[in-house]
Amino acid sequence: MKFIISIILIALLSVAACLYLPWWSIAIVSFTVASLIPQTPGKSFMAGFVALLLLWGSLSWYISQNNNHLLAHKVSMIILKTDSPYLLITATALIGAIVAGFAALSGCYLRRS
């Protein structure tokens, strides 16, 4: 139950934080939630990882879908050297997930010390 609550809290607070703060505020949110809710390090990492993977993946897909992937096609050609907007969406989701996962892991280790 703590795992599900952590995922929901991290996702909701990350959306709220990113409305007013820079993108890396997701790390602060994940760190704070993981330090307040006691879990094992693996579950803390997975909670942050899954929350941001789903959040950033769905948000970037939704935004890209609304403009028929026009910008995603162009950016994927610049960054990935292939015309694949879905690969760009996946890369975006993975970057956010890794940042949040390691921030949550750090919060868990801070709580343990």
C-alpha positions as CSV (number, residue, x, y, z in Angstrom):
1,M,0.0,0.0,0.0
2,K,2.9,2.4,0.8
3,F,4.3,1.7,-2.7
4,I,1.1,2.8,-4.5
5,I,0.7,5.8,-2.2
6,S,4.3,6.8,-3.0
7,I,3.7,6.5,-6.7
8,I,0.6,8.6,-6.6
9,L,2.1,11.3,-4.3
10,I,5.2,11.6,-6.4
11,A,3.2,11.9,-9.6
12,L,0.8,14.5,-8.3
13,L,3.3,16.6,-6.4
14,S,5.6,16.5,-9.5
15,V,2.9,17.9,-11.7
16,A,2.2,20.6,-9.2
17,A,5.9,21.4,-8.7
18,C,6.6,21.5,-12.4
19,L,3.9,24.1,-13.0
20,Y,5.9,26.7,-11.0
21,L,9.5,25.3,-10.7
22,P,12.1,24.0,-13.1
23,W,11.9,20.4,-14.5
24,W,14.4,19.1,-11.9
25,S,11.9,19.8,-9.1
26,I,10.8,16.2,-9.7
27,A,14.0,15.2,-7.9
28,I,13.1,17.3,-4.9
29,V,9.6,15.8,-4.8
30,S,10.8,12.2,-5.1
31,F,13.5,12.8,-2.5
32,T,11.0,14.3,-0.1
33,V,8.3,11.6,-0.5
34,A,10.8,8.8,-0.2
35,S,12.3,10.3,2.9
36,L,8.9,10.7,4.5
37,I,7.4,7.3,3.6
38,P,9.6,4.4,4.9
39,Q,10.2,1.7,2.3
40,T,13.1,-0.5,1.3
41,P,15.6,1.1,-1.1
42,G,14.4,-1.0,-4.0
43,K,10.8,0.0,-3.6
44,S,11.7,3.6,-3.1
45,F,13.7,3.6,-6.4
46,M,10.9,1.8,-8.2
47,A,8.2,4.2,-6.8
48,G,10.1,7.2,-8.1
49,F,11.0,5.5,-11.4
50,V,7.5,4.2,-12.1
51,A,5.7,7.5,-11.1
52,L,7.8,9.6,-13.5
53,L,8.0,7.1,-16.2
54,L,4.2,7.0,-16.4
55,L,3.8,10.8,-15.8
56,W,6.3,12.1,-18.3
57,G,5.6,9.4,-20.8
58,S,1.8,10.1,-20.8
59,L,2.3,13.9,-20.7
60,S,4.8,14.0,-23.5
61,W,2.7,11.6,-25.6
62,Y,-0.4,13.8,-25.0
63,I,1.3,17.0,-25.9
64,S,2.9,15.4,-29.0
65,Q,-0.4,13.8,-30.0
66,N,-2.2,17.2,-29.9
67,N,0.1,18.6,-32.6
68,N,0.3,15.4,-34.7
69,H,3.9,14.8,-33.6
70,L,5.2,17.7,-35.7
71,L,7.7,19.0,-33.2
72,A,8.6,15.4,-32.1
73,H,9.5,14.5,-35.6
74,K,11.8,17.4,-36.0
75,V,13.5,17.1,-32.6
76,S,14.0,13.3,-33.0
77,M,15.8,14.0,-36.2
78,I,18.1,16.5,-34.4
79,I,18.8,14.5,-31.3
80,L,18.3,10.8,-32.2
81,K,19.2,11.1,-36.0
82,T,16.1,9.0,-36.8
83,D,12.5,10.1,-37.5
84,S,10.8,8.4,-34.5
85,P,8.7,10.6,-32.2
86,Y,7.8,7.6,-30.1
87,L,11.5,6.9,-29.4
88,L,11.9,10.5,-28.3
89,I,8.9,10.2,-26.0
90,T,10.4,7.0,-24.5
91,A,13.7,8.8,-24.0
92,T,12.0,11.7,-22.3
93,A,10.1,9.4,-20.0
94,L,13.3,7.4,-19.2
95,I,15.3,10.5,-18.3
96,G,12.6,11.7,-15.9
97,A,12.3,8.2,-14.4
98,I,16.0,7.8,-13.8
99,V,16.3,11.2,-12.2
100,A,13.3,10.6,-9.9
101,G,14.3,7.0,-9.1
102,F,17.8,8.0,-7.9
103,A,16.4,11.0,-6.0
104,A,13.9,8.6,-4.2
105,L,16.8,6.2,-3.5
106,S,18.8,9.0,-1.9
107,G,15.8,10.0,0.2
108,C,15.4,6.5,1.4
109,Y,19.1,6.2,2.4
110,L,18.9,9.6,4.2
111,R,16.0,8.2,6.2
112,R,17.9,5.1,7.1
113,S,21.0,7.0,8.3
